[in-house]
Amino acid sequence: MSTTDHGRSGPAGEPPGGSGPLGGRTPYQEVQDSPEFAALRRRFRRVVFPLTALFLFWYLLYVLLADYAHGFMSTRLGDSNITIGLLLGLSQFVMTFAITTVYVRWANKKFDPAAEELRERIEGVR
């Protein structure tokens, strides 16, 4: 016998739990393979990947402008010492907070209730 995760023992190559009602699979593996969990994962990715791509695009645009458009980035606004580059740099912080706000509102309204419902169903809390 070999030692597996969390110090449990089982035959070599067999997941902890041996042969039982789940056929040697843990409840977590069953959930991971369920269509409900797959749908939840797709829902998460449909929101998080575009938000991440948006942020990375904005950041890359800023870096490229800073490196290759010195004249544009150093353009002063009016008679002040504020430049377009400074405003775009500060907009990185604004973008971070905006994306975080969008994600948190979405998660609280759409994702977390569905994840909680799945958890309760699986754990048999209801």
Secondary structure, 3 states (H helix, E strand, C coil): CEECHHHCEECCCCCCCCCCCCCCCCHHHHHHCCHHHHHHHHHHHHHHHHHHHHHHHHHHHHHHHHHHCHHHHCCECCCCCCEHHHHHHHHHHHHHHHHHHHHHHHHHHHHHHHHHHHHHHHHCCC
